[in-house]
Structure formats: C-alpha cells, structure tokens
Amino acid sequence: MGSLYDLDRAGLAALLADQPGYRVDQVWRGLYERAATIDELTDLPKAVRARLAVAAPESLVPITESVSKDGETVKWLWGLDGGAQVETVLMHYGDRTTVCISTQAGCAMGCGFCATGQAGFERHLSVGEIVEQVIQARRRAQERDEPRRVSNVVFMGMGEPLANYDRTWAAVERLHGDMGISARHLTVSTVGIVPGITRMATEALPVNLAVSLHAANDELRNELVPINRRYPLAVLAEACAEYLTAKNRRLSFEWALISGVNDRRGDAEELADYARPLRAHVNLIPLNPTPGYATRGTSPAQVTAFRDLLRDLGVNATVRQNRGTDIDAACGQLRATHADPASVPGAAPTTPGPVPVAISQPPR
C-alpha cells in the first residue's frame, strides 16, 4: 500500500477521479502548504476523507519520541511498512528550524564509526516516506507556544542519499516546489558517491552539497569511509569542483574528530590542502562517546586547537554544536538503544553499535 505522500498530482487525481477537479488542489494545498492530516482537511466531504485514509494512509508509525531538556530538539523513531525503522530529528535554533531526515533504512556504506552503517542496509525509502518526515516535523514545529516554520532540511539522517538518488531528488523537488523550502536551505550529504554528485550538478535546483570526508589521504579514508576505494579523493575533488562550477553553492566537508586517528597536525594540514582549492567550509564534529567503543572522540580542547590550526592554514572551519545528546540524537543511536522491535510487525532486533557523529545543521 502506498503512502499518502507517494502520490503525485496525477495519482491523486486518479484517486479522486469522480470528484470535481478543484478537489485535487484542495487536498494538495492542505497536505503540503498546511501540513494537515487527512482528518484536518475539513473542506473535503467526509466520504472523500475516508477514501483517502483507506487508499493512501500516512506511512510513518511512531515508535519512540525523545525531547531534549530544553525542548529545542525532538527526535523520532518511526516504523515503516515491512518492519524497517528510521529516525528524524527536529532542531530549533535562534534564526531557523531545521529537520534532519533519513533516505534509507540502514546503510550499505560500511563506515566503521557509524551505528547506522554497522547495522547494515535494509531498504530504500520511498519519496513519500522521505517527505513525510518533514511533514511530521513541520506539524510539531507549528504546535509550539510560538509556532516555528521549518526553514531548513538536511538529508543527513540514516542512509546515503545519493545511493537512493531518484527518490531523494524527487523529495527535494517536492520540498522545494510544494512545501516552499528554498533550494539554498536544502542540503544533501554524501560520503562521496561521485556519479550522484555529477548528476546533481545537472539538476535545476542549486541545493547545498555536504561531503562526509573524515580523512584527506586515501589510505586513512579507505579505512574510515570504504567507498573511497571506488571513488578516491582526487576523483571526489573533481566532482566537487564540477558541482561548484555548475551551482556556485558553498561546499561543506564534514569531519568527525576521532582521537589519535584524524585530529593530528598532519591531518589538519592534509585537510587544509584539500579544502582550500575547493573553497570548502569544514564542519568539525567530535565523535559522540560510546561505552564499549574503543575509539574515542577528540577532547574539547583538541577540537578547538584543530579548528584554530585549520583557520591559521586558511580554511573556514567551525565546530558543530552537538544537539540532543541527552536524547540519543545521533543517527542510529535511538534505534539501537530505544527501539522495541515488537512494536512494528516484522521488525528485526537491532544490534547496538558505535554511535556516529552528531546530527548536522545546514550552512547559513
């Protein structure tokens, strides 16, 4: 059974073929401009609402919800059809509200420090399952005492967006065209799927590109980010340069700081040499501490020193603010530690693994 948000206009029109033509616009505007539930579409006859509820229900089933102590970060674990589970995070900042969404259940990229990657790949998300995460977050943002509008979306949750390219890009177009989120406030993250980056360069929308780099020499990156063996750093740099030329958007490199692994002076010098020609901004993210995981995150003092060294080397670098560490807000962490597999039919137990970097906030 398809999701309500998997329907395009043609599919919705077919479902409402016996209704006046304006019904499609009524439903579409209600779903995407107001983020309304089917029950809230009160300008529709009850019979039409009932038909929609049966033929095209919403697809995300809440399993667990966590809210940070300050109320500024909300994380959901959703159950999907077939038993897969994914996570979404809503983050309020002073000047914007961001939602971080997943594009796959699990991930096949195999990055050793990532809980999602260690859990393995389950399946791609559909367009509707991706879009509905933003809809759900938007509803919650509107429920605040002072309602907030979701202004930014980052494709930085579970999964590799460019490994699910067609559905990811269709979701980008839906968020931009129907929910009114500016392309400059949409960020797609990748571990370096070069064909996806070059394909994005040909698309009409100039979204932001973020690359999870983590190492700037091939030997270390082969270990940390195995896809580097297929698309090594030189090839990745060419694709990033092509994207910059086509879109004139800022490129970001994500760098999870791991103690004694990629936080040394030589690592900073290699990163600076790689980032400068691409005019890339570097987001430094201390690896979240995890009991039983041998590799530790870099200490706060060393994080600051690494940032300052990058700046001295001519690179624009910032330290990412960790959000929601009290609610397991790193990708894969909530699923590993709080999910109840029995709550979703067909769900398989998940095995706790290393916790990945904190959820990202987009470029300003």
Secondary structure as UniProt FT lines:
FT   HELIX           4..6
FT   HELIX           9..15
FT   TURN            16..18
FT   HELIX           22..32
FT   TURN            39..40
FT   TURN            42..43
FT   HELIX           46..55
FT   STRAND          61..67
FT   TURN            69..70
FT   STRAND          73..79
FT   TURN            81..82
FT   STRAND          85..92
FT   STRAND          97..100
FT   STRAND          104..106
FT   TURN            112..113
FT   HELIX           115..119
FT   STRAND          121..124
FT   HELIX           127..142
FT   STRAND          152..155
FT   HELIX           161..164
FT   HELIX           165..177
FT   TURN            178..179
FT   HELIX           183..185
FT   STRAND          186..190
FT   HELIX           194..200
FT   TURN            201..202
FT   STRAND          208..212
FT   HELIX           218..224
FT   HELIX           226..229
FT   HELIX           233..247
FT   STRAND          251..258
FT   TURN            259..261
FT   HELIX           265..275
FT   HELIX           276..278
FT   STRAND          281..286
FT   TURN            291..292
FT   HELIX           300..312
FT   TURN            313..314
FT   STRAND          317..319
FT   HELIX           325..327
FT   TURN            331..332
FT   HELIX           333..338
FT   HELIX           341..343
FT   TURN            345..346
//
